[in-house]
Amino acid sequence: MSSKTFWDKEYAGGDKFSLSERPAEDLLKFCRWLEREFGKKFLNPTIKVLDLGCGNGRNLIHIAQTYGVRGVGYDLSDVAIKQAKRLGAGLDLDFVSRSIAGAIDLPDASVDMVFDMMSSHYLPEKERLLLIGEIGRVLKPGGWFFYKTFLLDGDINAGNLLRKFPANEKNSYIHPTIGSLEHVSMEAEIRNIYEPYFEIKKVEKSGKFIIHGRAGKRRSIIVYMERKY
């Protein structure tokens, strides 16, 4: 099964992942942080947002309804994009059915904010690195990149996946449910890759709890980054 087929089935009513039409709490926290730090400077109708792996559009739709921002969302799933277009009808949002790999169909320095929330870790290394360059190209100097991905540091579950389902790339495995590559990052790796383009302003790492010597939850890392001038 391809990734596209899997996610089409999930958005059509599958039961492997818990999908919601409500905005992610992590996104809400990011918006509250932006407001505390900058007021409405980055949350107003002049702002354009690119959401990579937008799913049913829940996050873009929320910030468009709340702050009036404009936006573009990419997702591999035709079913998800159809839902996003329905849910976001009447808003200044454009939802496109396409992979986040490859060239981004936007001009240089044309967006104020980019979201990558648990999306690019499905790409192989070469495509991830190309995507980072494209994000740096389309994001305006001083613009914001909101990044969330799985964290390898201290994650027993991730270590088990790497041992049981190894892929042919470092710190990557074949997801046992989806059947495609999934990469899990270390904080040092993230800093090394992104710091040439961005100034890292805030890092949050999810905690973990241990039950009978086993980690009960996957770890994730969230990074707020400002595009360097």
Backbone hydrogen bonds, N-H to C=O, Kabsch-Sander energy under -0.5 kcal/mol:
donor,donor_aa,acceptor,acceptor_aa,energy
6,F,2,S,-2.4
7,W,3,S,-2.7
8,D,4,K,-2.4
9,K,5,T,-2.0
10,E,6,F,-2.1
11,Y,7,W,-2.6
12,A,8,D,-1.2
13,G,10,E,-1.5
14,G,9,K,-1.1
14,G,10,E,-0.8
19,L,17,F,-1.0
28,L,24,A,-1.9
29,K,25,E,-2.3
30,F,26,D,-1.8
31,C,27,L,-2.3
32,R,28,L,-2.3
33,W,29,K,-2.2
34,L,30,F,-2.5
35,E,31,C,-2.3
36,R,32,R,-2.2
37,E,33,W,-2.4
38,F,34,L,-3.1
39,G,35,E,-1.9
41,K,38,F,-1.5
43,L,40,K,-1.1
47,I,44,N,-2.1
49,V,70,R,-1.9
50,L,113,M,-2.6
51,D,49,V,-0.5
51,D,72,V,-2.9
52,L,50,L,-0.6
52,L,115,F,-2.8
53,G,51,D,-0.7
53,G,74,Y,-1.9
54,C,51,D,-0.6
54,C,74,Y,-2.4
57,G,54,C,-2.0
61,I,57,G,-2.9
62,H,58,R,-1.7
63,I,59,N,-2.1
64,A,60,L,-2.2
65,Q,61,I,-2.6
66,T,62,H,-2.5
67,Y,63,I,-2.3
68,G,63,I,-0.5
68,G,64,A,-1.2
69,V,63,I,-1.1
70,R,47,I,-2.8
71,G,92,D,-1.8
72,V,49,V,-2.6
73,G,94,D,-2.6
74,Y,51,D,-2.4
75,D,96,V,-1.9
78,D,76,L,-0.5
81,I,77,S,-2.1
82,K,78,D,-2.2
83,Q,79,V,-2.0
84,A,80,A,-2.5
85,K,81,I,-2.5
86,R,82,K,-1.7
87,L,83,Q,-3.0
88,G,84,A,-2.5
89,A,86,R,-1.1
91,L,88,G,-2.1
93,L,91,L,-2.2
94,D,71,G,-2.1
96,V,73,G,-3.3
98,R,75,D,-1.6
98,R,96,V,-1.0
106,L,104,I,-2.0
109,A,137,R,-2.8
110,S,107,P,-0.9
110,S,138,V,-1.3
111,V,138,V,-2.3
112,D,48,K,-2.5
113,M,48,K,-1.4
114,V,144,W,-2.4
115,F,50,L,-2.8
116,D,146,F,-2.6
117,M,52,L,-0.6
118,M,116,D,-0.8
118,M,148,K,-2.7
122,Y,119,S,-1.7
123,L,120,S,-1.8
128,R,124,P,-2.3
129,L,125,E,-2.4
130,L,126,K,-1.8
131,L,127,E,-2.1
132,I,128,R,-2.0
133,G,129,L,-1.7
134,E,130,L,-1.9
135,I,131,L,-2.8
136,G,132,I,-2.4
137,R,133,G,-1.6
138,V,134,E,-2.4
139,L,135,I,-1.9
140,K,111,V,-2.8
142,G,227,R,-2.2
143,G,140,K,-2.7
144,W,112,D,-2.3
145,F,225,M,-2.9
146,F,114,V,-2.9
147,Y,145,F,-0.6
147,Y,223,V,-2.3
148,K,116,D,-2.6
149,T,221,I,-2.0
151,L,219,R,-2.0
152,L,185,S,-3.9
153,D,185,S,-0.5
155,D,152,L,-2.4
156,I,154,G,-0.8
159,G,155,D,-1.8
160,N,156,I,-2.1
161,L,157,N,-2.2
162,L,158,A,-2.3
163,R,159,G,-1.6
164,K,160,N,-2.7
165,F,161,L,-2.6
167,A,172,S,-2.0
172,S,169,E,-1.3
173,Y,182,E,-2.3
174,I,165,F,-2.9
175,H,173,Y,-0.7
175,H,180,S,-3.1
179,G,175,H,-2.4
182,E,173,Y,-2.5
183,H,121,H,-2.9
184,V,171,N,-2.6
185,S,150,F,-1.9
190,I,186,M,-2.1
191,R,187,E,-2.4
192,N,188,A,-2.2
193,I,189,E,-2.2
194,Y,190,I,-2.6
195,E,191,R,-2.1
197,Y,194,Y,-1.7
198,F,194,Y,-2.4
199,E,226,E,-2.9
200,I,198,F,-0.6
201,K,199,E,-0.5
201,K,224,Y,-2.8
202,K,224,Y,-1.4
204,E,222,I,-2.7
206,S,220,S,-2.5
211,I,214,R,-3.3
214,R,211,I,-1.7
216,G,209,F,-3.3
221,I,149,T,-2.6
222,I,204,E,-3.1
223,V,147,Y,-2.8
224,Y,202,K,-2.6
225,M,145,F,-2.3
225,M,223,V,-0.6
226,E,199,E,-2.4
227,R,143,G,-3.1
228,K,197,Y,-2.7
